[in-house]
């Protein structure tokens, strides 16, 4: 395990899944709060899954029919959620052991070589993930290159609870998104986007996660709560995508990204029994995920934008979790 420190912040990173095991930041009174869920031992990550804190890929989120289109050709992928692929399939990055290329007091560079055909994806993919604590928070930079045309969509799957535990539905959320991606009963996108205004999916004005999650809305029934991509505005550049506020701790976290979307997941099916940190169990809606990403199932929708990674090009995206005074 790698421990990073800078000022009043501390992060713990595992080589298994390049996982963020802990992130401690000061609350409104200056006391440290671990704001991410996780397990005490690597064996628990191996046994329980759930992607807690892991780097996921090659392609984050769901791909319909466990297949993708590359320059018009259908490429079969490894399924791991019924007929779908989720987060790169059964051999996704969350289950791999990364190497440590470099590390210092406040940063760590982890690497992984994904072989041609892993998860069904073409190309030998070289991945580099840099965790760095800054004066503003935690930065994650994802870099990759492939020797064949392929898809690449890397994100971090941390479950955040800014109170350090308990129910998270009192957290207040703002999203820089006036549109979201509706899904079908199979959690696959039914369209690229739909207006959020006038629906429970409107977070353009800050509100608590729990305010509308129980509304009688077909999209909430499809996801068992929020489990949807939000279309960020503006679409490019490192800019704020979300702001999350812990109702008891007063901790305010901004998510900045270069990606066009962010998946809001309210841990609707989280259940670790008594296997969380310190023997605590994690139950549904005790955390929230904010996964920066290309849109789900984009590998089957070239009309949604070209997200192919071709030889000679470099995948290079940064996400920052900035902690600000409330």
Residue pairs with C-beta under 8 A, 6 or more apart in sequence:
1 12
1 13
1 14
1 21
2 12
2 13
2 14
2 15
2 100
2 103
2 108
2 131
3 10
3 11
3 12
3 13
4 10
4 11
4 12
4 13
4 105
4 106
4 107
4 108
4 131
4 132
4 133
5 11
5 105
5 106
5 133
6 105
6 106
6 133
6 134
6 135
7 133
7 135
8 25
8 26
8 30
8 32
9 23
9 24
9 25
9 26
9 133
9 137
9 138
9 323
10 22
10 23
10 24
10 32
10 133
11 20
11 22
11 23
11 24
11 131
11 133
11 138
12 20
12 21
12 22
12 23
13 19
13 20
13 21
13 108
13 110
13 131
14 21
14 42
14 45
14 53
15 97
15 98
15 99
15 100
15 110
16 42
16 45
16 46
16 96
16 97
16 98
17 45
17 53
17 54
17 55
17 93
17 94
17 95
17 96
17 98
18 54
18 55
18 93
18 98
18 110
18 112
18 129
19 38
19 45
19 52
19 53
19 54
19 55
19 94
20 36
20 38
20 53
20 131
20 138
20 156
20 158
21 36
21 38
21 39
21 53
22 34
22 36
22 38
22 277
23 34
23 35
23 36
23 138
23 158
23 321
24 32
24 33
24 34
24 35
25 32
25 33
25 35
25 137
25 251
25 323
26 32
26 33
26 251
27 33
27 246
27 249
27 250
27 251
28 249
28 250
28 251
28 326
33 162
33 163
33 164
33 246
33 249
33 251
34 164
34 277
35 160
35 161
35 162
35 164
35 246
35 251
35 253
36 52
36 53
36 158
36 159
36 160
36 161
37 52
37 53
37 158
37 159
37 160
37 161
37 276
37 277
37 282
37 286
37 287
38 45
38 52
38 53
38 276
38 277
39 45
39 48
39 52
39 272
39 275
39 276
39 277
40 277
40 278
40 279
44 275
45 52
45 54
46 95
48 272
48 275
49 94
50 270
50 272
51 87
51 94
51 157
52 157
52 158
52 159
53 156
53 157
53 158
53 159
54 93
54 94
54 156
54 157
55 93
55 94
55 98
55 129
55 142
55 154
55 155
55 156
55 157
56 87
56 88
56 92
56 93
56 94
56 154
56 155
56 156
56 157
56 291
57 87
57 88
57 92
57 93
57 114
57 127
57 152
57 153
57 154
57 155
58 88
58 92
58 93
58 114
58 118
58 119
58 121
58 125
58 150
58 151
58 152
58 153
58 154
59 68
59 85
59 87
59 88
59 121
59 151
59 152
59 153
59 294
59 299
60 87
60 88
60 153
60 154
60 155
60 157
60 263
60 291
60 293
60 294
61 86
61 87
61 153
61 229
61 263
61 291
61 293
61 295
61 296
61 297
62 81
62 84
62 85
62 86
62 187
62 188
62 296
62 297
63 77
63 84
63 85
63 86
63 296
63 297
63 299
63 300
64 83
64 84
64 186
64 188
64 297
64 300
65 83
65 84
65 300
66 76
66 77
66 78
66 79
66 83
66 84
66 85
66 89
66 120
67 74
67 75
67 76
67 77
67 300
68 74
68 75
68 77
68 151
68 299
68 300
69 75
69 299
69 300
69 302
70 122
70 149
70 150
70 151
70 299
70 308
71 149
71 308
75 120
75 121
75 122
76 120
77 85
77 89
77 119
77 120
77 121
78 85
78 89
78 90
78 91
78 119
78 120
79 85
79 89
80 86
80 89
80 90
80 92
82 186
84 186
84 187
84 188
85 119
85 120
87 94
87 157
88 94
88 118
88 119
88 121
89 119
89 120
90 119
91 118
91 119
92 119
93 112
93 114
93 127
93 154
94 157
96 112
96 114
97 112
98 110
98 111
98 112
98 129
99 110
99 111
99 112
100 108
100 109
100 110
100 111
101 109
101 110
101 111
101 128
102 108
102 109
103 109
106 132
106 133
106 134
107 130
107 131
107 132
107 133
108 130
108 131
108 132
109 128
109 129
109 130
110 128
110 129
110 130
110 131
111 126
111 127
111 128
111 129
112 127
112 129
113 124
113 125
113 126
113 127
114 121
114 124
114 125
114 126
114 127
115 124
116 122
116 123
116 124
116 147
116 148
118 125
121 150
121 151
122 146
122 148
122 149
122 150
123 146
123 147
123 148
123 149
123 150
123 309
123 311
124 146
124 147
124 148
125 144
125 145
125 146
125 150
125 152
125 309
126 144
126 145
126 146
127 142
127 143
127 144
127 154
128 141
128 142
128 143
128 144
129 140
129 141
129 142
129 143
129 154
130 139
130 140
130 141
130 143
131 138
131 139
131 140
132 138
132 139
132 141
133 139
134 320
136 320
136 322
136 323
136 324
137 253
137 254
137 320
137 321
137 322
137 323
138 320
138 321
139 318
139 319
139 320
139 321
140 156
140 318
140 319
140 320
140 321
141 316
141 317
141 318
142 154
142 315
142 316
142 317
142 318
142 319
143 314
143 315
143 316
144 152
144 154
144 309
144 314
144 315
144 316
145 309
145 311
145 313
145 314
145 315
146 152
146 309
146 310
146 311
147 311
148 311
149 308
149 309
149 310
149 311
150 308
150 309
151 299
151 307
151 308
151 309
152 309
152 315
153 293
153 294
153 298
153 307
154 315
154 317
155 259
155 263
155 291
155 292
155 293
155 319
156 291
156 292
156 319
157 289
157 291
158 289
159 267
159 270
159 282
159 287
159 288
159 289
160 168
160 244
160 253
160 287
160 288
160 289
160 290
161 168
161 171
161 246
161 286
161 287
161 288
162 168
162 171
162 244
162 245
162 246
162 249
162 251
162 252
162 253
163 171
163 246
163 247
163 248
163 249
163 251
164 249
165 280
165 286
166 248
166 286
167 210
167 285
167 286
168 209
168 266
168 267
168 285
168 286
168 287
168 288
169 208
169 209
169 210
169 213
169 266
169 285
170 208
170 209
170 210
170 247
170 248
171 208
171 209
171 244
171 245
171 246
171 247
171 288
172 206
172 207
172 208
172 209
172 244
172 245
172 247
173 203
173 206
173 207
173 208
173 209
173 242
173 243
173 244
173 245
173 264
173 288
174 203
174 204
174 205
174 206
174 242
174 243
175 203
175 204
175 230
175 241
175 242
175 262
175 264
176 204
176 232
176 233
176 239
176 240
176 241
176 242
177 196
177 203
177 204
177 230
177 231
177 232
177 233
177 241
177 262
178 195
178 196
178 197
178 202
178 204
178 231
178 233
179 193
179 194
179 195
179 196
179 230
179 231
179 233
180 193
180 194
180 196
180 201
180 228
180 229
180 230
180 231
181 189
181 191
181 192
181 193
181 194
181 228
181 229
181 230
181 231
181 261
181 295
181 296
182 189
182 190
182 191
182 193
182 194
182 219
182 228
183 189
183 190
183 219
183 222
183 223
183 227
183 228
184 190
184 222
185 222
187 222
187 223
187 227
188 296
188 297
189 229
189 295
189 296
189 297
189 301
192 231
192 295
192 301
192 304
193 231
196 202
196 203
196 204
196 230
197 204
199 217
199 219
200 212
200 213
200 215
200 217
200 219
200 220
201 219
201 226
201 228
201 230
203 230
203 264
206 243
206 245
208 247
209 226
209 266
209 285
209 288
210 285
213 220
213 225
213 226
213 266
213 285
214 220
219 228
220 226
223 268
224 268
224 269
225 266
225 268
225 284
225 285
226 264
226 265
226 266
226 268
227 263
227 264
227 265
227 266
227 268
228 263
228 264
229 261
229 262
229 263
229 264
229 293
229 295
229 296
230 261
230 262
230 263
230 264
231 260
231 261
231 295
232 239
232 241
232 257
232 259
232 260
232 261
232 262
235 260
236 258
236 260
237 258
238 256
238 257
238 258
238 318
238 320
239 256
239 257
240 254
240 255
240 256
241 255
241 256
241 257
241 259
241 262
241 290
241 292
242 254
242 255
242 262
242 290
243 252
243 253
243 254
243 255
244 252
244 253
244 254
244 255
244 288
244 290
245 251
245 252
245 253
245 326
246 252
250 326
251 323
251 326
252 323
252 324
252 325
252 326
253 321
253 322
253 323
253 324
254 320
254 321
254 322
254 323
254 324
255 262
255 290
255 292
255 319
255 320
255 321
255 322
256 319
256 320
256 321
256 322
257 292
257 317
257 318
257 319
257 320
258 317
258 318
258 319
259 292
259 293
259 294
259 317
259 319
260 294
260 295
260 305
261 292
261 293
261 294
261 295
262 290
262 291
262 292
262 293
263 289
263 290
263 291
263 293
263 296
264 288
264 289
264 290
265 288
265 289
265 291
266 285
266 288
266 289
267 282
267 284
267 285
267 286
267 287
267 288
267 289
268 284
268 285
269 284
270 282
270 283
270 284
270 285
270 286
270 287
271 281
271 282
271 283
271 284
272 281
272 282
273 281
274 280
274 281
275 281
276 282
292 317
292 319
294 305
294 307
295 301
295 304
295 305
298 304
298 305
298 307
299 307
309 315
